[in-house]
Amino acid sequence: MATRPDPIRLIHDNDPAWIIELWLRIHDGRPAPVTAERINKAALEALRALSAHLEPGKQRAVKAALD
């Protein structure tokens, strides 16, 4: 008897892990083992990119915190 595939999940959890995973898939382009180093790098890149949409004072604060 054939089994039905799991339904496609159209809604994701809006949490930091999902954003980091999305960033890795978009910018890394190839599947690779997920390591703490890759996750940290992706998180920092995502935070820097997202901070560009903040007002200038907050952008400076984020940059200072990440450097």
N, C-alpha and C positions, 0 to 999 in steps of 0.2 A: 504494500500500500504506500502510495506516494505521500510525502508530507508537504504541507504548505510552508512556503518561506515565511519568515517573520515579517510582519508589516513594516513598511518603511517608517521610520520615526521622523516626522517633519518638524518637530519642535525640539530644540536643544535646551539645555540648562544654561542660563546666562550667568556663568560663574567664571572666575579667573582661569580655571583649567581649560575651559572650552575656548576662551580667547587665545590662550597660549597655543593650544593644539591647532586652531585655525591659522594662527601666525606661522607656525612651523610648516603647515601644509602649503600655504600660499608662498612663503618666501624661501623655504628650503627646497621645495620642489621634488624631492625624492624621499621615499620611505627610508628610514634609518633607525637604528636602535635609539630609543628615548633614554637619554641620560640626564642626570641632574645638571650637568654643564650645559647641555643643549636647552633644557627648560629655562635655566637662569638667563642664558643669553637671549632667548626668545622673549622672555618676560621683560628684560631691560629694553630690548628693541621696541617692543609693543608700547611700553610706557613712554619712551621717548617720542615715538610717532604720535601717540594719542595726546601727549602734552602740547603738541603744536596747536591744538584746538582750544587751549585754555587762554585766558587773558594773560598779558605779558608778565605780571607779577607772579602768578601761579606757575607759569612756564619756568621762570627763573628758580622758583622754589623746588620744582620737580627736578630740574637739571642739577641743582646743588645737592639734592638728596641722592641722586644717582651717581654723581661723580665722586 
